[in-house]
Structures are given as structure tokens and as C-alpha cells.
Amino acid sequence: MHAFPYSTTYGAAAAPARPAVPPSLALPVIEQEFPRQLHPYWPKLQEKTRTWLLEKRLMPADKVEEYADGLCYTDLMAGYYLGADDDVLQAIADYSAWFFVWDDRHDRYVVHGRPDAWRTLWQGLHAALDSPGAHLHHEDPLVAGLADSVARLFAFLPDTWNARFTRHFHAVIDAYDREFHNRTEGIVPTVEEYLQLRRLTFAHWIWTDLLEPSAGRELPDRVRKNPAYRRAALLSQEFAAWYNDLCSLPKEIAGDEVHNLGISLITHHGLTLEEAVEEMRRRIEECISEFLAVEREALRLADGLADGSVDGKELGAAVRACVSNMRNWFSSVYWFHHESGRYMVDSWEDRSTPPYVNNEAAGEK
């Protein structure tokens, strides 16, 4: 089934019914208060990202053919960055698909006990981020794929934005290194340690940074550091990360993971699985409520920037677009988790081994 068949911006004629959401994962407030939207470029986006994955050798051809569309990676981005120019959305979607493949490679290196291979990849990614042009033809498709996607993203906004993105993503790469250590050593971080690490491994500030090229301009510090804007951005990402944890909990318990809010609550707070799920839902629902309150403040900020000047009007419109897309992230993330084959663990032959990864040869020639 295609994602977003009942989108508010993509045709809804003869649309299939919404996917069934298990009661433990259902959030009526999202279904009722966060209308779902989709960028009209989505069909072409899906096709081009599928081709990009093949050209960059990021997934084997048989995996792309069987799983790429059903994983819904492009759907997630097309439901988030509304209003982006087509080429901007394409670059973001390819980068997002790369990110999922990288996450899978990281997981397989842990599972197969390959610290040396991980260290080589970790170094290569840092280098490609600093000098994408020099790594476009790197022998490791993941390094070359990052170089390609980052070089494209860097073409849209000034060098100041590029430097900020680079700084933020270096921190994400290092956070994945900390995750590798924790998983290989069997260390379950405390709840607070986990929440701080999760903001990096989920790349909160990367997805927030990408709101700006989608809106067509870099935002000044006085906007990005405004408490209402920053809080709204953080809450949209916290919701996504925590809801991902809730949906991923069966998969990650099956895979002996140590990084999940539920696993930290069970390990360090002594909760049962049922109690952990209840606590995760409570935090997620509070996150939604707080966003709805701070969203109004962020929109007032946008209105206040329209001071009668041309620049003020354009800046206000850009901020409003960014805040609107923060809202879109809630519905896009929510439905992604119920349509993507990435989370359909019960259909996998081995609940600890995703069928869409090249498990035996992850990173090997």
C-alpha cells in the first residue's frame, strides 16, 4: 500500500483505509489535531531516491526492488518539508535514505562484532563531511553517499548554514560511536544519559537545520535561539524520537539493543515492560500538549517579524513555514511507523534481523 493515500494535499480518490494502529501505539490527538499532508513532488521523489540508492550502491538491487518503496523513507520526508523546492526535497530525501542505511550498517557491525570496520567507517564519515568533494568516489558506498548528499545540501544556503550543519552532524557521528561502545559493552545508559544521547543519534538539530533550505533562507540567530522557536523545534524532534522508541521496542528487545527509552526505564527505574510503555506514552502525550502551547508563541514570533519591510515580511513567512513543518513532523512520523516495513517485526523471519539489510556482508567487499 502506498503511504499518504488520504493526504490533504495528495489525491485521496479511491483511497484505501488508514492502516490499523495497535491500541498501545494509537495517539488520537495526532490523528485528530495534526492533519496529514504530502509534498506534491512525492511520486517523483520516491522514484528518484530509489534510483539514487542503486546508483550509489547503498542497497543491493534485489533489496531495492523488494523493499525500498515499502520502507517509506521518502514518504517520511515528503510529509515533513512541505513547501520545499523539488531539488531541495530530493537532496533531503536522498540524505534521509542514506541515514537509514548508515543506521543499519552500524547495527550490523555491532551484531557481527566488527569494531575495526566501524572505526574505519567512523573516520571516513568525518572526513567526507569536512571535504565532500574529495570523497565522492570513495570505495565505501556509505562514505561516497554521504559526500554526495552533503555536497548537494551545501548548495542551497550560505557557508554559515553549511558550517552549522557540519558541526551538528560531526556530533551525530560521534554519538553513534558512543552507541557502538555501549552496545558492544552491554551498557544501558540511565534515562537522563539516554535522553541526551538520543538527541544526537536521532539528529534533532540536523532535521531542524533542514527546515531552513526548505523555507528558502537561513534564519538569523535571534530567531533560531528564540526560546519559543527552539522549544517548538525540540519538542517536535523529541516526539519523533520517543515515538520511534515506543514502536521500536519489540524489535530492539529482540535484537539485544541497549538504546531505547523503554529499556532504560526498565533497567534503571525497575519498571515492568507494561509500566515502561505507559510511562513512554505519558511523556509522548505531554510532549504533544506542550508543543501545541509553544507553537502559538512561535507563530506570534513569526508575525512580529513582519515589520513592514520586505525582509521582515520574507523572514516572518520563512519562520511561519518552519513552524508549520515542525507540526507536519508529528503526523509524518506517526503514520510512517505504521506503514514502513522497517517496523513490521512480526512479519520478519528473524525478529532480530531486518530482511531489507545485506546482513552477511555488511560493509564487506
C-alpha positions in Angstrom: 0.0 0.0 0.0 1.3 3.5 -0.8 1.8 5.9 2.0 -0.3 9.0 2.4 -3.3 7.7 0.3 -5.6 10.1 2.3 -3.3 13.1 2.4 -4.8 16.5 2.5 -2.5 17.6 -0.4 -2.2 14.4 -2.4 -5.1 12.9 -4.2 -7.5 10.9 -2.0 -9.7 9.4 -4.6 -10.4 5.7 -4.1 -8.0 5.8 -1.1 -7.5 2.7 0.9 -8.5 2.8 4.6 -6.0 4.1 7.1 -3.6 1.4 8.4 -4.6 -0.2 11.7 -2.8 1.3 14.7 -2.4 -1.0 17.7 -4.1 0.4 20.8 -0.8 0.6 22.6 0.6 2.9 19.9 -2.5 4.9 19.0 -2.5 8.6 19.6 -5.9 10.0 18.9 -4.7 13.6 19.3 -2.3 13.1 16.4 -5.0 11.6 14.2 -7.4 14.4 15.0 -5.4 17.5 15.5 -2.4 17.1 13.1 -3.8 16.8 9.6 -1.6 14.8 7.3 0.0 16.4 4.3 2.3 15.4 1.5 4.6 17.4 -0.9 3.2 17.1 -4.4 6.6 16.0 -5.7 6.4 12.8 -3.7 5.8 10.3 -6.6 8.9 11.6 -8.4 10.8 11.8 -5.2 10.2 8.1 -4.5 11.3 7.1 -8.0 14.5 9.2 -7.9 15.6 8.2 -4.4 15.1 4.5 -5.4 17.4 5.2 -8.4 19.9 7.0 -6.2 20.2 4.1 -3.8 21.0 1.8 -6.7 23.5 4.2 -8.4 25.3 4.8 -5.1 25.3 1.0 -4.3 23.8 1.8 -0.9 21.4 -1.2 -1.2 21.6 -4.3 -3.4 19.4 -4.2 -6.4 17.2 -7.1 -5.1 16.7 -5.3 -1.8 15.8 -2.0 -3.5 13.3 -3.8 -5.8 11.6 -5.7 -3.0 11.8 -3.3 0.0 12.7 0.3 -0.9 9.1 1.6 -1.6 7.7 -0.3 1.3 10.2 1.2 3.7 8.6 4.6 3.0 11.7 6.7 3.6 10.7 9.2 1.0 7.2 9.4 2.4 8.6 10.5 5.8 10.4 13.4 4.3 7.7 14.4 1.8 5.3 14.6 4.8 7.7 16.9 6.7 9.3 19.5 4.4 6.2 21.0 2.8 6.9 24.0 0.5 10.5 23.0 -0.3 11.7 23.3 -3.8 11.8 20.0 -5.6 15.6 19.9 -5.7 15.8 20.7 -2.0 13.4 18.0 -1.1 15.2 15.5 -3.3 18.5 16.2 -1.7 16.9 15.9 1.8 15.2 12.6 0.9 18.3 11.1 -0.5 20.2 12.1 2.6 17.5 10.7 4.8 17.6 7.3 2.9 21.4 7.4 3.3 20.9 7.9 7.1 18.7 4.8 7.4 21.2 2.7 5.5 24.0 4.0 7.7 22.0 3.2 10.8 21.5 -0.4 9.5 25.3 -0.7 8.8 26.1 0.5 12.3 23.7 -2.1 13.7 25.2 -5.0 11.7 28.7 -4.0 12.7 27.6 -4.3 16.3 25.8 -7.6 15.7 28.8 -9.1 13.9 31.4 -7.7 16.3 33.3 -5.6 13.8 34.9 -2.7 15.8 37.7 -2.2 13.3 35.3 -1.8 10.4 33.2 0.6 12.4 36.3 2.7 13.3 37.2 2.9 9.6 33.7 4.0 8.7 33.5 6.5 11.6 36.8 8.1 10.3 35.6 8.1 6.7 32.3 9.8 7.5 34.0 12.6 9.5 36.4 13.1 6.6 33.6 13.1 3.9 31.6 15.6 6.0 34.6 18.0 6.1 35.6 17.6 2.4 32.6 16.1 0.5 34.1 16.9 -2.9 37.2 14.8 -2.2 35.1 11.7 -1.2 32.5 11.4 -4.0 34.3 8.3 -5.4 35.3 6.7 -2.1 35.4 2.9 -2.2 32.9 2.6 0.6 29.4 3.5 -0.8 28.4 4.9 2.6 31.2 7.4 2.6 30.6 8.3 -1.0 26.9 8.5 -0.5 27.3 11.0 2.4 29.7 13.1 0.4 27.2 13.2 -2.5 24.2 14.1 -0.4 26.0 16.7 1.8 27.6 18.4 -1.3 24.1 18.8 -2.7 22.7 20.2 0.6 25.5 22.7 0.8 24.5 24.3 -2.5 21.3 25.9 -1.1 22.3 28.2 1.7 25.3 30.3 2.7 28.5 28.9 4.2 27.3 29.9 7.7 24.5 27.4 7.4 26.8 24.7 5.9 29.2 25.2 8.9 26.4 24.8 11.4 25.1 21.6 9.6 28.6 20.2 9.6 29.2 20.9 13.3 25.9 19.3 14.2 26.5 16.2 12.1 30.0 15.7 13.4 28.3 15.4 16.8 25.9 12.8 15.4 28.7 10.7 14.0 30.4 10.7 17.4 27.2 9.9 19.2 26.9 6.8 17.0 30.4 5.9 18.2 29.3 6.1 21.8 26.3 3.9 20.9 28.7 1.4 19.4 30.7 1.3 22.6 27.6 0.9 24.8 26.1 -1.9 22.7 29.4 -3.9 22.5 29.9 -3.5 26.2 26.3 -4.1 27.1 25.9 -0.7 28.8 22.3 0.5 29.2 22.5 4.3 29.7 20.5 5.9 32.5 17.3 7.7 31.5 18.9 11.1 31.5 22.1 9.9 29.8 19.9 8.2 27.2 17.8 11.3 26.5 20.9 13.4 25.9 22.4 10.8 23.6 19.1 10.3 21.8 19.0 14.0 20.8 22.2 13.3 18.9 21.6 9.9 17.5 18.2 10.9 16.2 19.9 14.0 14.8 17.4 16.5 16.3 19.3 19.6 15.2 20.0 18.2 11.7 16.4 17.8 10.8 15.7 21.2 12.3 18.5 22.8 10.3 17.0 21.4 7.1 13.8 23.3 7.8 15.7 26.4 6.6 16.6 25.4 3.0 13.0 24.1 2.8 11.8 27.6 3.6 14.3 29.1 1.2 16.5 31.1 3.7 18.9 30.8 6.6 17.3 32.0 9.8 19.3 34.5 12.0 20.4 33.6 15.5 17.8 35.8 17.1 15.1 33.5 15.6 16.8 30.2 16.0 17.8 30.9 19.6 14.4 32.4 20.5 13.0 30.3 23.3 9.7 29.6 21.6 11.2 28.7 18.3 13.9 26.5 19.8 11.4 24.8 22.2 8.9 24.1 19.4 11.7 22.6 17.3 13.0 20.4 20.2 9.5 19.1 21.1 8.8 18.1 17.5 12.0 16.1 17.5 11.6 14.6 21.0 8.1 13.4 20.0 9.6 11.7 16.9 12.5 10.1 18.9 10.3 8.8 21.7 7.5 7.6 19.5 10.2 5.8 17.5 11.3 4.2 20.7 7.8 3.1 21.6 7.3 1.5 18.1 10.8 0.0 18.0 10.7 -1.5 21.5 9.9 -5.1 20.4 12.5 -5.0 17.6 15.2 -3.6 19.9 14.5 -6.0 22.7 14.7 -8.9 20.2 18.0 -7.5 18.9 19.6 -7.1 22.4 19.6 -3.3 22.0 20.5 -1.1 24.9 19.4 2.2 23.5 15.7 2.8 23.9 13.8 4.9 26.4 11.8 1.9 27.4 14.9 -0.2 28.0 16.5 2.5 30.2 13.2 2.8 32.2 13.1 -1.0 32.7 16.8 -1.2 33.6 17.3 1.8 35.8 13.8 2.6 37.2 12.8 -1.0 37.8 9.6 -0.8 35.6 7.9 -3.7 34.0 7.5 -3.7 30.2 3.9 -2.6 30.6 4.8 0.2 33.0 7.6 1.3 30.7 5.2 1.5 27.8 2.7 3.5 29.9 5.5 5.9 31.0 6.7 6.4 27.4 3.1 7.2 26.3 2.8 9.7 29.1 6.0 11.5 28.1 4.9 11.5 24.4 1.5 12.9 25.2 2.9 15.6 27.4 5.3 16.5 24.5 2.4 16.9 22.2 0.5 19.1 24.6 3.5 21.3 25.3 4.1 21.7 21.6 0.5 22.9 20.9 1.1 25.6 23.5 4.5 26.8 22.4 3.6 26.6 18.7 1.3 29.6 19.3 4.2 31.5 20.8 6.4 30.6 17.8 3.8 31.8 15.4 3.5 35.1 17.2 7.2 35.4 16.8 6.8 35.0 13.1 4.0 37.6 13.0 6.2 40.0 14.9 9.0 39.8 12.4 6.8 41.2 9.7 7.7 44.8 10.5 6.6 46.4 7.2 9.9 45.9 5.4 10.4 43.4 2.6 13.0 41.5 4.5 10.8 41.4 7.6 7.9 40.1 5.6 10.0 37.4 4.0 11.6 36.4 7.3 8.3 36.2 9.0 7.0 33.9 6.2 10.1 31.7 6.5 9.7 31.3 10.2 6.0 30.5 9.8 6.9 27.9 7.2 9.4 26.3 9.6 7.0 26.2 12.5 4.3 24.8 10.2 6.6 22.0 9.2 7.5 21.2 12.8 3.8 20.5 13.1 3.9 18.3 10.0 6.7 16.2 11.5 4.2 14.8 14.1 1.8 13.3 11.6 4.5 12.3 9.2 6.4 10.4 11.9 3.3 8.9 13.4 2.0 7.4 10.1 5.4 6.4 8.9 5.8 4.0 11.8 2.6 2.2 10.8 3.3 2.0 7.1 7.0 1.4 6.9 8.2 -2.2 6.6 11.0 -1.1 9.0 8.8 -1.7 12.0 6.8 -4.7 10.9 8.8 -7.0 13.1 6.2 -9.7 13.3 6.4 -10.3 9.6 10.2 -10.9 9.7 11.6 -14.5 9.5 14.1 -13.5 12.3 12.8 -10.7 14.6 16.4 -9.6 15.2 17.5 -9.4 11.6 15.7 -6.9 9.2 15.1 -8.6 5.8 16.0 -5.4 3.9 19.7 -5.4 5.0 22.5 -7.2 3.4 23.3 -8.9 6.7 26.1 -11.3 5.8 28.3 -8.8 4.0 27.5 -5.5 5.7 30.5 -3.3 4.8 32.5 -6.2 3.3 33.8 -6.5 -0.2 
